[in-house]
Amino acid sequence: MRPLILASAAALALGLGGTALTFAQSAPQRGGAPLQDAASFSTIPNQQARSAALFGEIGKVLTHPRCMNCHPATERPRQTDARRLHQPLVVRGKDGHGAPGLECATCHGKQNYDPARVPGDGHWALAPASMAWEGKTLGQICLQLKDQSRNGGRDLAAIVKHVTTDSLVLWGWNPGPGREPAPGSSAQFGALMQAWADSGAACPAS
């Protein structure tokens, strides 16, 4: 029953999205862009400058469509590498899991359903509105990420744990056919986050 529901939902999405959306979701899988390893920043002698530079590299992941699509400034998620508004029309809902009657789990299962090009994870959802990144500079995202009044009460250790263990974050490197993976690897990203935290978690100026 689940594959039939997913296939039907995907067909509806493709029908509403038009030719451009069909092409984007049918494109072959591409490798993600490279990331510099955390160790490559060790030559920067000033700790604050090194920390800010580390976050600049982290920003290549945070501002990639695999992350930004689920951190929108509006009530609607985005999709595809082109970051188009989600089709069919869905909204955040009370808890980020969609509106009653059309929750995320209506179409998105616990894992990618590649035959219908429907991505999935066990807790597919939008990030909280307090963590909207769309339209913000990297410096603003950095400050927001550290702000415990907006990040779910997480300190730096909890932030690192979240981005290295949360299955929905890790999905960014396994998004299924037709979607570019997040840059680098999840291991590289985790090491960059840890190095950033260890060096004082400084933020870029802009």
DAUR-V254760 format. One line per field, one symbol per residue. ss: DSSP state (a for helix, b for strand, c for the rest). psi: psi as a letter, one per 20 degrees, with the letter a starting at -180 (. if undefined). burial: I if it has 16 or more other ideal C-beta (glycine too) atoms within 10 Angstrom, else O. Layout:
ss->???
psi->???
burial->???
//
This chain:
ss->caaaaaaaaaaaaaaaaaaaaaaaaacccccccccccaaaacccccaaaaaaaaaaaaaaaaccaaaacccccccccbbccccbbccccccccccccbbccbbaaaccccccbaaacbccccccccccaaaccccccaaaaaaaaacccccccccaaaaaaaaaacaaaaaaaccccccccccccaaaaaaaaaaaaacccccccc
psi->gghgggggggggghhhhaggggghiiqqpqqrqqqqqhhiiiiohpgghgghhghhghhhghjqhhghhjlqiajprrrrhilqqpprpqrgahjjjrqpilrgihhoairpnhhjkoqqrhlprqqqhikphpiqrhghgghghioiiijjkpagghggggiihphhghhhjlirqjppqqqbrhgggghggghgghjilqqqh.
burial->OOOOOIIOIIOOIIOOIOOOIOOIIOOOOOOIOOIIOIOOIOOOOOOOOIIIIIIIIIIIIIIIIIIIIIIIOOOOIIIIIOOIOIIOOIOIIOOIIIOOOOIIOOIIIOOIIOOIIIIIIOOIIIIOOOIIIOOIOIIOIIOIIIOOOIIOOIOIOOIIOOIIOOOOIIIIIIIIOIIIIIIIOIOIIIIIIIIIIOIOIIIIOO
//
